[in-house]
Amino acid sequence: MTQSLNVQRMQECLDACLACLRACEMCAEACLDEADVTMMAECIRRDRDCADACALTARLLMRASDLHPEACRMCAEACARCAEECERHAGHHEHCRICAEACRRCETLCRQIAA
């Protein structure tokens, strides 16, 4: 892979991590406002885990750390788990639909970078 293509892929992954971080934080906050918060507890947990994974991965990508492939693997797993949970609620909660989409995109790009 050429250096410029590698930098472009890392930038796309970084952008996806930041978008996912934002979507997860917004989803968790919206879940807290739902009438039955206990029903959304697992969604909130996964949102928070995913947001933290995305934040760490973004920081490592920004500094081109040699730890970024491992972070991308962990981030992809956190994104997959969060997306799975948000997809369960996506039919009733727009914030979950948006979050699931951001998570799936980030998962895909992180898996590519980690490979």
C-alpha positions in Angstrom: 0.0 0.0 0.0 1.3 3.4 -0.9 2.1 5.8 1.9 -0.6 8.3 0.7 -3.2 5.7 0.5 -2.3 4.5 4.0 -2.6 8.1 5.4 -5.9 8.5 3.6 -7.3 5.3 5.1 -6.1 6.3 8.6 -7.7 9.7 8.2 -11.0 8.0 7.2 -10.8 5.7 10.2 -10.0 8.7 12.5 -13.0 10.6 11.1 -15.2 7.5 11.6 -13.9 7.2 15.2 -14.7 10.8 16.0 -18.2 10.5 14.4 -18.9 7.4 16.3 -17.7 8.9 19.6 -20.1 11.8 19.0 -23.0 9.5 18.1 -22.4 7.2 21.1 -22.3 10.1 23.5 -25.5 11.6 22.1 -27.2 8.2 22.1 -26.3 7.6 25.8 -27.6 11.0 26.7 -30.8 10.5 24.8 -31.3 7.1 26.4 -31.1 8.7 29.8 -34.1 10.8 28.8 -36.2 7.8 27.8 -39.3 7.0 29.9 -38.0 3.5 30.8 -34.3 4.1 31.4 -33.8 0.7 32.9 -34.8 -0.8 29.5 -32.0 1.3 27.9 -29.3 0.4 30.5 -27.4 -2.0 28.3 -27.5 0.4 25.4 -26.0 3.2 27.7 -23.3 0.8 28.9 -22.3 -0.2 25.3 -22.5 3.5 24.2 -20.1 4.5 26.9 -17.7 1.6 26.2 -17.7 2.4 22.5 -17.2 6.1 23.0 -14.2 5.4 25.2 -12.8 2.9 22.6 -13.3 5.4 19.8 -11.6 8.2 21.8 -8.6 6.2 22.6 -8.3 4.9 19.0 -8.6 8.4 17.6 -5.8 9.7 19.8 -3.5 6.8 18.8 -4.3 7.4 15.1 -3.7 11.1 15.4 -0.2 10.5 16.8 0.5 7.5 14.4 1.2 5.3 17.4 2.4 1.8 16.6 -0.3 0.7 19.0 -3.1 1.8 16.6 -3.7 -1.6 15.0 -4.5 -3.1 18.4 -6.6 -0.1 19.4 -8.5 -0.5 16.0 -9.2 -4.2 16.8 -10.6 -3.3 20.2 -12.5 -0.4 18.8 -14.1 -2.6 16.1 -15.3 -5.0 18.7 -16.7 -2.3 20.9 -18.5 -0.8 17.8 -19.9 -4.2 16.8 -21.3 -4.7 20.3 -22.8 -1.2 20.5 -24.3 -1.4 17.0 -25.9 -4.8 17.9 -27.6 -3.3 20.9 -28.6 0.0 19.2 -30.1 -2.0 16.3 -32.5 -3.6 18.8 -33.9 -0.2 19.6 -33.5 1.5 16.2 -37.1 1.1 15.2 -38.3 3.1 18.1 -35.4 5.5 18.8 -33.8 7.6 16.1 -30.7 8.2 18.3 -30.1 4.5 18.4 -30.5 4.2 14.6 -28.0 7.0 14.1 -25.6 5.5 16.6 -25.8 2.0 15.1 -25.0 3.4 11.6 -22.0 5.3 13.0 -20.8 2.2 14.8 -21.0 0.0 11.8 -19.0 2.4 9.7 -16.4 2.8 12.4 -16.3 -1.0 12.9 -15.7 -1.6 9.2 -12.9 1.0 8.9 -11.2 -0.1 12.1 -11.2 -3.7 10.9 -9.5 -2.6 7.7 -6.8 -0.6 9.5 -6.2 -3.5 12.0 -5.8 -6.1 9.2 
